[in-house]
């Protein structure tokens, strides 16, 4: 079962940019195209850096357990699924 591609420039916008050579230059363009999720104005960067440096670090997480090995004679795609490989998007 294929998964849909994540939203972003891979669709019509990506095709438009590839064919025309147009550029996304403003923060608003990048946010609209979903190439960016946040925008911090340059004047606010020193405050953001200070806030991040002062923030407490979260407790370390335990590493996830390794998946069980695939059954003997399993096909390559079954092994990829057992290892958590994502199928290609449509």
PyMOL Python script that loads the backbone (N, CA, C, O; Angstrom):
from pymol import cmd

cmd.read_pdbstr("""\
ATOM      1  N   UNK A   1       0.848  -1.178   0.000  1.00  0.00           N
ATOM      2  CA  UNK A   1       0.000   0.000   0.000  1.00  0.00           C
ATOM      3  C   UNK A   1       0.891   1.238   0.000  1.00  0.00           C
ATOM      4  O   UNK A   1       1.733   1.398   0.884  1.00  0.00           O
ATOM      5  N   UNK A   2       0.712   2.102  -0.976  1.00  0.00           N
ATOM      6  CA  UNK A   2       1.516   3.307  -1.070  1.00  0.00           C
ATOM      7  C   UNK A   2       0.921   4.416  -0.222  1.00  0.00           C
ATOM      8  O   UNK A   2      -0.295   4.506  -0.051  1.00  0.00           O
ATOM      9  N   UNK A   3       1.789   5.251   0.303  1.00  0.00           N
ATOM     10  CA  UNK A   3       1.347   6.394   1.083  1.00  0.00           C
ATOM     11  C   UNK A   3       1.394   7.620   0.195  1.00  0.00           C
ATOM     12  O   UNK A   3       2.246   7.701  -0.690  1.00  0.00           O
ATOM     13  N   UNK A   4       0.492   8.586   0.407  1.00  0.00           N
ATOM     14  CA  UNK A   4       0.569   9.814  -0.380  1.00  0.00           C
ATOM     15  C   UNK A   4       1.828  10.590  -0.002  1.00  0.00           C
ATOM     16  O   UNK A   4       2.321  10.483   1.121  1.00  0.00           O
ATOM     17  N   UNK A   5       2.331  11.358  -0.933  1.00  0.00           N
ATOM     18  CA  UNK A   5       3.515  12.168  -0.668  1.00  0.00           C
ATOM     19  C   UNK A   5       3.170  13.256   0.340  1.00  0.00           C
ATOM     20  O   UNK A   5       2.043  13.752   0.352  1.00  0.00           O
ATOM     21  N   UNK A   6       4.122  13.632   1.182  1.00  0.00           N
ATOM     22  CA  UNK A   6       3.843  14.707   2.127  1.00  0.00           C
ATOM     23  C   UNK A   6       3.623  16.016   1.380  1.00  0.00           C
ATOM     24  O   UNK A   6       4.138  16.201   0.277  1.00  0.00           O
ATOM     25  N   UNK A   7       2.856  16.923   1.983  1.00  0.00           N
ATOM     26  CA  UNK A   7       2.627  18.204   1.317  1.00  0.00           C
ATOM     27  C   UNK A   7       3.942  18.962   1.164  1.00  0.00           C
ATOM     28  O   UNK A   7       4.830  18.848   2.009  1.00  0.00           O
ATOM     29  N   UNK A   8       4.063  19.704   0.131  1.00  0.00           N
ATOM     30  CA  UNK A   8       5.286  20.459  -0.104  1.00  0.00           C
ATOM     31  C   UNK A   8       5.435  20.764  -1.572  1.00  0.00           C
ATOM     32  O   UNK A   8       4.467  20.661  -2.326  1.00  0.00           O
ATOM     33  N   UNK A   9       6.629  21.138  -1.996  1.00  0.00           N
ATOM     34  CA  UNK A   9       6.824  21.597  -3.368  1.00  0.00           C
ATOM     35  C   UNK A   9       6.878  20.479  -4.397  1.00  0.00           C
ATOM     36  O   UNK A   9       7.123  20.756  -5.572  1.00  0.00           O
ATOM     37  N   UNK A  10       6.660  19.231  -4.007  1.00  0.00           N
ATOM     38  CA  UNK A  10       6.775  18.136  -4.966  1.00  0.00           C
ATOM     39  C   UNK A  10       5.617  18.113  -5.952  1.00  0.00           C
ATOM     40  O   UNK A  10       5.724  17.471  -6.997  1.00  0.00           O
ATOM     41  N   UNK A  11       4.544  18.774  -5.663  1.00  0.00           N
ATOM     42  CA  UNK A  11       3.374  18.756  -6.536  1.00  0.00           C
ATOM     43  C   UNK A  11       3.452  19.811  -7.615  1.00  0.00           C
ATOM     44  O   UNK A  11       4.505  20.019  -8.217  1.00  0.00           O
ATOM     45  N   UNK A  12       2.343  20.475  -7.860  1.00  0.00           N
ATOM     46  CA  UNK A  12       2.262  21.464  -8.934  1.00  0.00           C
ATOM     47  C   UNK A  12       3.228  22.627  -8.712  1.00  0.00           C
ATOM     48  O   UNK A  12       3.791  23.150  -9.674  1.00  0.00           O
ATOM     49  N   UNK A  13       3.427  23.034  -7.467  1.00  0.00           N
ATOM     50  CA  UNK A  13       4.349  24.142  -7.209  1.00  0.00           C
ATOM     51  C   UNK A  13       5.772  23.744  -7.580  1.00  0.00           C
ATOM     52  O   UNK A  13       6.503  24.528  -8.184  1.00  0.00           O
ATOM     53  N   UNK A  14       6.163  22.523  -7.217  1.00  0.00           N
ATOM     54  CA  UNK A  14       7.508  22.056  -7.570  1.00  0.00           C
ATOM     55  C   UNK A  14       7.709  22.003  -9.072  1.00  0.00           C
ATOM     56  O   UNK A  14       8.765  22.381  -9.579  1.00  0.00           O
ATOM     57  N   UNK A  15       6.694  21.534  -9.781  1.00  0.00           N
ATOM     58  CA  UNK A  15       6.764  21.484 -11.239  1.00  0.00           C
ATOM     59  C   UNK A  15       6.882  22.898 -11.811  1.00  0.00           C
ATOM     60  O   UNK A  15       7.690  23.142 -12.707  1.00  0.00           O
ATOM     61  N   UNK A  16       6.082  23.820 -11.296  1.00  0.00           N
ATOM     62  CA  UNK A  16       6.132  25.214 -11.751  1.00  0.00           C
ATOM     63  C   UNK A  16       7.521  25.806 -11.526  1.00  0.00           C
ATOM     64  O   UNK A  16       8.086  26.436 -12.420  1.00  0.00           O
ATOM     65  N   UNK A  17       8.067  25.601 -10.328  1.00  0.00           N
ATOM     66  CA  UNK A  17       9.398  26.151 -10.031  1.00  0.00           C
ATOM     67  C   UNK A  17      10.464  25.528 -10.929  1.00  0.00           C
ATOM     68  O   UNK A  17      11.375  26.216 -11.389  1.00  0.00           O
ATOM     69  N   UNK A  18      10.347  24.229 -11.175  1.00  0.00           N
ATOM     70  CA  UNK A  18      11.337  23.552 -12.013  1.00  0.00           C
ATOM     71  C   UNK A  18      11.272  24.025 -13.467  1.00  0.00           C
ATOM     72  O   UNK A  18      12.303  24.201 -14.116  1.00  0.00           O
ATOM     73  N   UNK A  19      10.062  24.228 -13.966  1.00  0.00           N
ATOM     74  CA  UNK A  19       9.926  24.604 -15.379  1.00  0.00           C
ATOM     75  C   UNK A  19      10.213  26.072 -15.646  1.00  0.00           C
ATOM     76  O   UNK A  19      10.695  26.422 -16.723  1.00  0.00           O
ATOM     77  N   UNK A  20       9.923  26.933 -14.678  1.00  0.00           N
ATOM     78  CA  UNK A  20      10.080  28.370 -14.914  1.00  0.00           C
ATOM     79  C   UNK A  20      11.368  28.942 -14.353  1.00  0.00           C
ATOM     80  O   UNK A  20      11.809  30.006 -14.787  1.00  0.00           O
ATOM     81  N   UNK A  21      11.977  28.262 -13.402  1.00  0.00           N
ATOM     82  CA  UNK A  21      13.165  28.817 -12.757  1.00  0.00           C
ATOM     83  C   UNK A  21      12.822  29.887 -11.745  1.00  0.00           C
ATOM     84  O   UNK A  21      13.712  30.572 -11.241  1.00  0.00           O
ATOM     85  N   UNK A  22      11.530  30.043 -11.437  1.00  0.00           N
ATOM     86  CA  UNK A  22      11.115  31.020 -10.430  1.00  0.00           C
ATOM     87  C   UNK A  22      11.725  30.642  -9.087  1.00  0.00           C
ATOM     88  O   UNK A  22      12.069  29.483  -8.856  1.00  0.00           O
ATOM     89  N   UNK A  23      11.856  31.620  -8.212  1.00  0.00           N
ATOM     90  CA  UNK A  23      12.466  31.382  -6.909  1.00  0.00           C
ATOM     91  C   UNK A  23      11.519  31.792  -5.799  1.00  0.00           C
ATOM     92  O   UNK A  23      10.730  32.726  -5.946  1.00  0.00           O
ATOM     93  N   UNK A  24      11.607  31.086  -4.697  1.00  0.00           N
ATOM     94  CA  UNK A  24      10.890  31.455  -3.483  1.00  0.00           C
ATOM     95  C   UNK A  24      11.879  32.249  -2.634  1.00  0.00           C
ATOM     96  O   UNK A  24      12.851  31.691  -2.126  1.00  0.00           O
ATOM     97  N   UNK A  25      11.636  33.530  -2.484  1.00  0.00           N
ATOM     98  CA  UNK A  25      12.637  34.377  -1.839  1.00  0.00           C
ATOM     99  C   UNK A  25      12.190  34.973  -0.511  1.00  0.00           C
ATOM    100  O   UNK A  25      13.034  35.333   0.310  1.00  0.00           O
ATOM    101  N   UNK A  26      10.909  35.083  -0.284  1.00  0.00           N
ATOM    102  CA  UNK A  26      10.473  35.712   0.961  1.00  0.00           C
ATOM    103  C   UNK A  26      10.071  34.650   1.976  1.00  0.00           C
ATOM    104  O   UNK A  26       9.718  33.533   1.597  1.00  0.00           O
ATOM    105  N   UNK A  27      10.121  34.987   3.263  1.00  0.00           N
ATOM    106  CA  UNK A  27       9.641  34.044   4.276  1.00  0.00           C
ATOM    107  C   UNK A  27       8.190  33.623   4.021  1.00  0.00           C
ATOM    108  O   UNK A  27       7.833  32.469   4.254  1.00  0.00           O
ATOM    109  N   UNK A  28       7.369  34.536   3.553  1.00  0.00           N
ATOM    110  CA  UNK A  28       5.969  34.206   3.277  1.00  0.00           C
ATOM    111  C   UNK A  28       5.874  33.150   2.173  1.00  0.00           C
ATOM    112  O   UNK A  28       5.046  32.243   2.259  1.00  0.00           O
ATOM    113  N   UNK A  29       6.715  33.257   1.134  1.00  0.00           N
ATOM    114  CA  UNK A  29       6.729  32.258   0.057  1.00  0.00           C
ATOM    115  C   UNK A  29       7.098  30.880   0.606  1.00  0.00           C
ATOM    116  O   UNK A  29       6.453  29.883   0.283  1.00  0.00           O
ATOM    117  N   UNK A  30       8.132  30.833   1.431  1.00  0.00           N
ATOM    118  CA  UNK A  30       8.609  29.567   1.977  1.00  0.00           C
ATOM    119  C   UNK A  30       7.593  28.943   2.911  1.00  0.00           C
ATOM    120  O   UNK A  30       7.421  27.724   2.910  1.00  0.00           O
ATOM    121  N   UNK A  31       6.919  29.750   3.704  1.00  0.00           N
ATOM    122  CA  UNK A  31       5.874  29.229   4.583  1.00  0.00           C
ATOM    123  C   UNK A  31       4.698  28.707   3.772  1.00  0.00           C
ATOM    124  O   UNK A  31       4.158  27.641   4.069  1.00  0.00           O
ATOM    125  N   UNK A  32       4.305  29.451   2.754  1.00  0.00           N
ATOM    126  CA  UNK A  32       3.177  29.046   1.920  1.00  0.00           C
ATOM    127  C   UNK A  32       3.471  27.747   1.178  1.00  0.00           C
ATOM    128  O   UNK A  32       2.579  26.915   1.012  1.00  0.00           O
ATOM    129  N   UNK A  33       4.711  27.564   0.731  1.00  0.00           N
ATOM    130  CA  UNK A  33       5.108  26.358   0.008  1.00  0.00           C
ATOM    131  C   UNK A  33       5.393  25.191   0.948  1.00  0.00           C
ATOM    132  O   UNK A  33       5.700  24.088   0.495  1.00  0.00           O
ATOM    133  N   UNK A  34       5.295  25.426   2.227  1.00  0.00           N
ATOM    134  CA  UNK A  34       5.553  24.424   3.263  1.00  0.00           C
ATOM    135  C   UNK A  34       6.997  23.934   3.258  1.00  0.00           C
ATOM    136  O   UNK A  34       7.279  22.794   3.626  1.00  0.00           O
ATOM    137  N   UNK A  35       7.908  24.813   2.835  1.00  0.00           N
ATOM    138  CA  UNK A  35       9.329  24.517   2.943  1.00  0.00           C
ATOM    139  C   UNK A  35       9.872  25.005   4.273  1.00  0.00           C
ATOM    140  O   UNK A  35      10.986  24.654   4.662  1.00  0.00           O
ATOM    141  N   UNK A  36       9.090  25.808   4.967  1.00  0.00           N
ATOM    142  CA  UNK A  36       9.439  26.298   6.289  1.00  0.00           C
ATOM    143  C   UNK A  36       8.204  26.176   7.172  1.00  0.00           C
ATOM    144  O   UNK A  36       7.073  26.252   6.694  1.00  0.00           O
ATOM    145  N   UNK A  37       8.437  25.988   8.455  1.00  0.00           N
ATOM    146  CA  UNK A  37       7.323  25.899   9.392  1.00  0.00           C
ATOM    147  C   UNK A  37       7.269  27.076  10.349  1.00  0.00           C
ATOM    148  O   UNK A  37       6.220  27.358  10.929  1.00  0.00           O
ATOM    149  N   UNK A  38       8.394  27.768  10.520  1.00  0.00           N
ATOM    150  CA  UNK A  38       8.451  28.890  11.446  1.00  0.00           C
ATOM    151  C   UNK A  38       9.298  29.998  10.831  1.00  0.00           C
ATOM    152  O   UNK A  38      10.137  29.758   9.963  1.00  0.00           O
ATOM    153  N   UNK A  39       9.056  31.209  11.304  1.00  0.00           N
ATOM    154  CA  UNK A  39       9.848  32.354  10.871  1.00  0.00           C
ATOM    155  C   UNK A  39      10.150  33.206  12.092  1.00  0.00           C
ATOM    156  O   UNK A  39       9.259  33.548  12.870  1.00  0.00           O
ATOM    157  N   UNK A  40      11.426  33.542  12.243  1.00  0.00           N
ATOM    158  CA  UNK A  40      11.860  34.417  13.329  1.00  0.00           C
ATOM    159  C   UNK A  40      12.527  35.621  12.692  1.00  0.00           C
ATOM    160  O   UNK A  40      13.534  35.470  12.000  1.00  0.00           O
ATOM    161  N   UNK A  41      11.988  36.819  12.909  1.00  0.00           N
ATOM    162  CA  UNK A  41      12.638  38.018  12.358  1.00  0.00           C
ATOM    163  C   UNK A  41      14.063  38.160  12.896  1.00  0.00           C
ATOM    164  O   UNK A  41      14.355  37.770  14.027  1.00  0.00           O
ATOM    165  N   UNK A  42      14.934  38.719  12.076  1.00  0.00           N
ATOM    166  CA  UNK A  42      16.343  38.874  12.456  1.00  0.00           C
ATOM    167  C   UNK A  42      16.504  39.600  13.794  1.00  0.00           C
ATOM    168  O   UNK A  42      17.371  39.243  14.592  1.00  0.00           O
ATOM    169  N   UNK A  43      15.684  40.605  14.039  1.00  0.00           N
ATOM    170  CA  UNK A  43      15.801  41.371  15.280  1.00  0.00           C
ATOM    171  C   UNK A  43      15.483  40.515  16.509  1.00  0.00           C
ATOM    172  O   UNK A  43      15.944  40.828  17.607  1.00  0.00           O
ATOM    173  N   UNK A  44      14.713  39.452  16.345  1.00  0.00           N
ATOM    174  CA  UNK A  44      14.331  38.612  17.479  1.00  0.00           C
ATOM    175  C   UNK A  44      15.296  37.452  17.717  1.00  0.00           C
ATOM    176  O   UNK A  44      15.147  36.736  18.707  1.00  0.00           O
ATOM    177  N   UNK A  45      16.279  37.245  16.841  1.00  0.00           N
ATOM    178  CA  UNK A  45      17.196  36.110  16.990  1.00  0.00           C
ATOM    179  C   UNK A  45      18.001  36.134  18.291  1.00  0.00           C
ATOM    180  O   UNK A  45      18.145  35.082  18.914  1.00  0.00           O
ATOM    181  N   UNK A  46      18.536  37.285  18.737  1.00  0.00           N
ATOM    182  CA  UNK A  46      19.276  37.266  20.010  1.00  0.00           C
ATOM    183  C   UNK A  46      18.403  36.815  21.189  1.00  0.00           C
ATOM    184  O   UNK A  46      18.862  36.058  22.045  1.00  0.00           O
ATOM    185  N   UNK A  47      17.155  37.274  21.237  1.00  0.00           N
ATOM    186  CA  UNK A  47      16.260  36.841  22.322  1.00  0.00           C
ATOM    187  C   UNK A  47      15.953  35.355  22.224  1.00  0.00           C
ATOM    188  O   UNK A  47      15.888  34.669  23.244  1.00  0.00           O
ATOM    189  N   UNK A  48      15.762  34.844  20.997  1.00  0.00           N
ATOM    190  CA  UNK A  48      15.489  33.424  20.813  1.00  0.00           C
ATOM    191  C   UNK A  48      16.684  32.593  21.259  1.00  0.00           C
ATOM    192  O   UNK A  48      16.516  31.589  21.952  1.00  0.00           O
ATOM    193  N   UNK A  49      17.893  33.002  20.867  1.00  0.00           N
ATOM    194  CA  UNK A  49      19.099  32.271  21.278  1.00  0.00           C
ATOM    195  C   UNK A  49      19.225  32.231  22.796  1.00  0.00           C
ATOM    196  O   UNK A  49      19.534  31.189  23.374  1.00  0.00           O
ATOM    197  N   UNK A  50      18.984  33.369  23.435  1.00  0.00           N
ATOM    198  CA  UNK A  50      19.088  33.428  24.895  1.00  0.00           C
ATOM    199  C   UNK A  50      18.031  32.540  25.556  1.00  0.00           C
ATOM    200  O   UNK A  50      18.317  31.859  26.541  1.00  0.00           O
ATOM    201  N   UNK A  51      16.820  32.550  25.017  1.00  0.00           N
ATOM    202  CA  UNK A  51      15.758  31.726  25.593  1.00  0.00           C
ATOM    203  C   UNK A  51      16.071  30.242  25.422  1.00  0.00           C
ATOM    204  O   UNK A  51      15.832  29.452  26.336  1.00  0.00           O
ATOM    205  N   UNK A  52      16.602  29.857  24.266  1.00  0.00           N
ATOM    206  CA  UNK A  52      16.947  28.459  24.049  1.00  0.00           C
ATOM    207  C   UNK A  52      18.108  28.029  24.936  1.00  0.00           C
ATOM    208  O   UNK A  52      18.114  26.907  25.443  1.00  0.00           O
ATOM    209  N   UNK A  53      19.086  28.902  25.131  1.00  0.00           N
ATOM    210  CA  UNK A  53      20.230  28.570  25.979  1.00  0.00           C
ATOM    211  C   UNK A  53      19.811  28.431  27.434  1.00  0.00           C
ATOM    212  O   UNK A  53      20.397  27.634  28.167  1.00  0.00           O
ATOM    213  N   UNK A  54      18.809  29.190  27.869  1.00  0.00           N
ATOM    214  CA  UNK A  54      18.366  29.150  29.260  1.00  0.00           C
ATOM    215  C   UNK A  54      17.351  28.037  29.514  1.00  0.00           C
ATOM    216  O   UNK A  54      17.086  27.708  30.670  1.00  0.00           O
ATOM    217  N   UNK A  55      16.793  27.466  28.489  1.00  0.00           N
ATOM    218  CA  UNK A  55      15.761  26.437  28.660  1.00  0.00           C
ATOM    219  C   UNK A  55      16.381  25.160  29.208  1.00  0.00           C
ATOM    220  O   UNK A  55      17.475  24.775  28.793  1.00  0.00           O
ATOM    221  N   UNK A  56      15.690  24.496  30.142  1.00  0.00           N
ATOM    222  CA  UNK A  56      16.231  23.234  30.660  1.00  0.00           C
ATOM    223  C   UNK A  56      16.154  22.146  29.586  1.00  0.00           C
ATOM    224  O   UNK A  56      15.240  22.126  28.761  1.00  0.00           O
ATOM    225  N   UNK A  57      17.126  21.254  29.619  1.00  0.00           N
ATOM    226  CA  UNK A  57      17.132  20.142  28.666  1.00  0.00           C
ATOM    227  C   UNK A  57      16.195  19.050  29.162  1.00  0.00           C
ATOM    228  O   UNK A  57      16.131  18.790  30.363  1.00  0.00           O
ATOM    229  N   UNK A  58      15.470  18.410  28.256  1.00  0.00           N
ATOM    230  CA  UNK A  58      14.603  17.306  28.676  1.00  0.00           C
ATOM    231  C   UNK A  58      15.439  16.103  29.102  1.00  0.00           C
ATOM    232  O   UNK A  58      16.608  15.985  28.736  1.00  0.00           O
ATOM    233  N   UNK A  59      14.831  15.219  29.874  1.00  0.00           N
ATOM    234  CA  UNK A  59      15.520  13.998  30.294  1.00  0.00           C
ATOM    235  C   UNK A  59      15.835  13.163  29.060  1.00  0.00           C
ATOM    236  O   UNK A  59      15.044  13.141  28.118  1.00  0.00           O
ATOM    237  N   UNK A  60      16.974  12.477  29.047  1.00  0.00           N
ATOM    238  CA  UNK A  60      17.311  11.658  27.880  1.00  0.00           C
ATOM    239  C   UNK A  60      16.292  10.536  27.695  1.00  0.00           C
ATOM    240  O   UNK A  60      15.749  10.008  28.666  1.00  0.00           O
ATOM    241  N   UNK A  61      16.044  10.187  26.453  1.00  0.00           N
ATOM    242  CA  UNK A  61      15.117   9.110  26.133  1.00  0.00           C
ATOM    243  C   UNK A  61      15.896   7.822  25.948  1.00  0.00           C
ATOM    244  O   UNK A  61      17.060   7.826  25.547  1.00  0.00           O
ATOM    245  N   UNK A  62      15.227   6.724  26.247  1.00  0.00           N
ATOM    246  CA  UNK A  62      15.849   5.429  25.988  1.00  0.00           C
ATOM    247  C   UNK A  62      15.783   5.147  24.504  1.00  0.00           C
ATOM    248  O   UNK A  62      14.836   5.544  23.823  1.00  0.00           O
ATOM    249  N   UNK A  63      16.799   4.457  24.007  1.00  0.00           N
ATOM    250  CA  UNK A  63      16.830   4.087  22.587  1.00  0.00           C
ATOM    251  C   UNK A  63      15.731   3.067  22.330  1.00  0.00           C
ATOM    252  O   UNK A  63      15.484   2.207  23.176  1.00  0.00           O
ATOM    253  N   UNK A  64      15.068   3.142  21.182  1.00  0.00           N
ATOM    254  CA  UNK A  64      14.034   2.151  20.870  1.00  0.00           C
ATOM    255  C   UNK A  64      14.647   0.769  20.707  1.00  0.00           C
ATOM    256  O   UNK A  64      15.802   0.625  20.306  1.00  0.00           O
ATOM    257  N   UNK A  65      13.859  -0.232  21.021  1.00  0.00           N
ATOM    258  CA  UNK A  65      14.316  -1.614  20.882  1.00  0.00           C
ATOM    259  C   UNK A  65      14.410  -1.970  19.395  1.00  0.00           C
ATOM    260  O   UNK A  65      13.599  -1.510  18.590  1.00  0.00           O
ATOM    261  N   UNK A  66      15.387  -2.778  19.041  1.00  0.00           N
ATOM    262  CA  UNK A  66      15.555  -3.209  17.654  1.00  0.00           C
ATOM    263  C   UNK A  66      14.392  -4.121  17.274  1.00  0.00           C
ATOM    264  O   UNK A  66      13.937  -4.910  18.103  1.00  0.00           O
ATOM    265  N   UNK A  67      13.906  -4.030  16.046  1.00  0.00           N
ATOM    266  CA  UNK A  67      12.821  -4.912  15.618  1.00  0.00           C
ATOM    267  C   UNK A  67      13.290  -6.357  15.551  1.00  0.00           C
ATOM    268  O   UNK A  67      14.479  -6.628  15.378  1.00  0.00           O
ATOM    269  N   UNK A  68      12.348  -7.277  15.690  1.00  0.00           N
ATOM    270  CA  UNK A  68      12.672  -8.699  15.609  1.00  0.00           C
ATOM    271  C   UNK A  68      13.154  -9.007  14.194  1.00  0.00           C
ATOM    272  O   UNK A  68      12.674  -8.399  13.237  1.00  0.00           O
ATOM    273  N   UNK A  69      14.097  -9.942  14.047  1.00  0.00           N
ATOM    274  CA  UNK A  69      14.577 -10.274  12.699  1.00  0.00           C
ATOM    275  C   UNK A  69      13.450 -10.867  11.860  1.00  0.00           C
ATOM    276  O   UNK A  69      12.535 -11.499  12.389  1.00  0.00           O
ATOM    277  N   UNK A  70      13.525 -10.658  10.558  1.00  0.00           N
ATOM    278  CA  UNK A  70      12.516 -11.177   9.631  1.00  0.00           C
ATOM    279  C   UNK A  70      12.617 -12.687   9.568  1.00  0.00           C
ATOM    280  O   UNK A  70      13.679 -13.259   9.813  1.00  0.00           O
ATOM    281  N   UNK A  71      11.508 -13.331   9.238  1.00  0.00           N
ATOM    282  CA  UNK A  71      11.482 -14.796   9.129  1.00  0.00           C
ATOM    283  C   UNK A  71      12.392 -15.250   8.003  1.00  0.00           C
ATOM    284  O   UNK A  71      12.566 -14.537   7.014  1.00  0.00           O
ATOM    285  N   UNK A  72      12.967 -16.420   8.147  1.00  0.00           N
ATOM    286  CA  UNK A  72      13.854 -16.965   7.113  1.00  0.00           C
ATOM    287  C   UNK A  72      13.085 -17.131   5.815  1.00  0.00           C
ATOM    288  O   UNK A  72      11.946 -17.598   5.817  1.00  0.00           O
ATOM    289  N   UNK A  73      13.698 -16.754   4.722  1.00  0.00           N
ATOM    290  CA  UNK A  73      13.074 -16.889   3.418  1.00  0.00           C
ATOM    291  C   UNK A  73      12.130 -15.748   3.083  1.00  0.00           C
ATOM    292  O   UNK A  73      11.412 -15.825   2.086  1.00  0.00           O
ATOM    293  N   UNK A  74      12.108 -14.686   3.892  1.00  0.00           N
ATOM    294  CA  UNK A  74      11.216 -13.564   3.608  1.00  0.00           C
ATOM    295  C   UNK A  74      11.720 -12.806   2.400  1.00  0.00           C
ATOM    296  O   UNK A  74      12.924 -12.734   2.153  1.00  0.00           O
ATOM    297  N   UNK A  75      10.803 -12.249   1.662  1.00  0.00           N
ATOM    298  CA  UNK A  75      11.193 -11.489   0.472  1.00  0.00           C
ATOM    299  C   UNK A  75      11.848 -10.183   0.891  1.00  0.00           C
ATOM    300  O   UNK A  75      11.742  -9.776   2.048  1.00  0.00           O
ATOM    301  N   UNK A  76      12.516  -9.533  -0.033  1.00  0.00           N
ATOM    302  CA  UNK A  76      13.193  -8.274   0.257  1.00  0.00           C
ATOM    303  C   UNK A  76      12.238  -7.204   0.739  1.00  0.00           C
ATOM    304  O   UNK A  76      12.574  -6.444   1.647  1.00  0.00           O
ATOM    305  N   UNK A  77      11.027  -7.124   0.139  1.00  0.00           N
ATOM    306  CA  UNK A  77      10.091  -6.088   0.563  1.00  0.00           C
ATOM    307  C   UNK A  77       9.586  -6.354   1.971  1.00  0.00           C
ATOM    308  O   UNK A  77       9.347  -5.413   2.728  1.00  0.00           O
ATOM    309  N   UNK A  78       9.419  -7.632   2.340  1.00  0.00           N
ATOM    310  CA  UNK A  78       8.982  -7.947   3.697  1.00  0.00           C
ATOM    311  C   UNK A  78      10.074  -7.585   4.691  1.00  0.00           C
ATOM    312  O   UNK A  78       9.791  -7.090   5.782  1.00  0.00           O
ATOM    313  N   UNK A  79      11.326  -7.835   4.308  1.00  0.00           N
ATOM    314  CA  UNK A  79      12.411  -7.467   5.202  1.00  0.00           C
ATOM    315  C   UNK A  79      12.478  -5.957   5.369  1.00  0.00           C
ATOM    316  O   UNK A  79      12.705  -5.464   6.474  1.00  0.00           O
ATOM    317  N   UNK A  80      12.282  -5.220   4.282  1.00  0.00           N
ATOM    318  CA  UNK A  80      12.294  -3.767   4.375  1.00  0.00           C
ATOM    319  C   UNK A  80      11.186  -3.262   5.275  1.00  0.00           C
ATOM    320  O   UNK A  80      11.393  -2.328   6.050  1.00  0.00           O
ATOM    321  N   UNK A  81       9.993  -3.878   5.182  1.00  0.00           N
ATOM    322  CA  UNK A  81       8.887  -3.489   6.043  1.00  0.00           C
ATOM    323  C   UNK A  81       9.193  -3.822   7.497  1.00  0.00           C
ATOM    324  O   UNK A  81       8.838  -3.065   8.401  1.00  0.00           O
ATOM    325  N   UNK A  82       9.862  -4.973   7.725  1.00  0.00           N
ATOM    326  CA  UNK A  82      10.195  -5.366   9.090  1.00  0.00           C
ATOM    327  C   UNK A  82      11.195  -4.385   9.710  1.00  0.00           C
ATOM    328  O   UNK A  82      11.197  -4.176  10.923  1.00  0.00           O
ATOM    329  N   UNK A  83      12.032  -3.797   8.881  1.00  0.00           N
ATOM    330  CA  UNK A  83      13.023  -2.844   9.390  1.00  0.00           C
ATOM    331  C   UNK A  83      12.469  -1.430   9.443  1.00  0.00           C
ATOM    332  O   UNK A  83      13.195  -0.502   9.801  1.00  0.00           O
ATOM    333  N   UNK A  84      11.224  -1.245   9.100  1.00  0.00           N
ATOM    334  CA  UNK A  84      10.617   0.080   9.198  1.00  0.00           C
ATOM    335  C   UNK A  84      10.863   0.939   7.979  1.00  0.00           C
ATOM    336  O   UNK A  84      10.681   2.154   8.050  1.00  0.00           O
ATOM    337  N   UNK A  85      11.269   0.359   6.861  1.00  0.00           N
ATOM    338  CA  UNK A  85      11.500   1.166   5.660  1.00  0.00           C
ATOM    339  C   UNK A  85      10.188   1.676   5.142  1.00  0.00           C
ATOM    340  O   UNK A  85       9.226   0.915   5.037  1.00  0.00           O
ATOM    341  N   UNK A  86      10.124   2.937   4.819  1.00  0.00           N
ATOM    342  CA  UNK A  86       8.895   3.538   4.298  1.00  0.00           C
ATOM    343  C   UNK A  86       8.750   3.215   2.827  1.00  0.00           C
ATOM    344  O   UNK A  86       9.726   3.291   2.080  1.00  0.00           O
ATOM    345  N   UNK A  87       7.550   2.857   2.397  1.00  0.00           N
ATOM    346  CA  UNK A  87       7.348   2.617   0.967  1.00  0.00           C
ATOM    347  C   UNK A  87       7.410   3.923   0.197  1.00  0.00           C
ATOM    348  O   UNK A  87       7.188   4.984   0.782  1.00  0.00           O
ATOM    349  N   UNK A  88       7.703   3.883  -1.090  1.00  0.00           N
ATOM    350  CA  UNK A  88       7.751   5.129  -1.871  1.00  0.00           C
ATOM    351  C   UNK A  88       6.381   5.770  -1.921  1.00  0.00           C
ATOM    352  O   UNK A  88       5.362   5.079  -1.921  1.00  0.00           O
ATOM    353  N   UNK A  89       6.356   7.093  -1.965  1.00  0.00           N
ATOM    354  CA  UNK A  89       5.072   7.789  -2.037  1.00  0.00           C
ATOM    355  C   UNK A  89       4.562   7.770  -3.481  1.00  0.00           C
ATOM    356  O   UNK A  89       5.327   7.558  -4.421  1.00  0.00           O
ATOM    357  N   UNK A  90       3.279   7.992  -3.631  1.00  0.00           N
ATOM    358  CA  UNK A  90       2.645   7.944  -4.952  1.00  0.00           C
ATOM    359  C   UNK A  90       2.968   9.174  -5.749  1.00  0.00           C
ATOM    360  O   UNK A  90       2.519   9.307  -6.888  1.00  0.00           O
TER     361      UNK A  90
END
""", "prot")
cmd.dss("prot")
cmd.show_as("cartoon", "prot")
cmd.util.cbc("prot")
cmd.orient("prot")
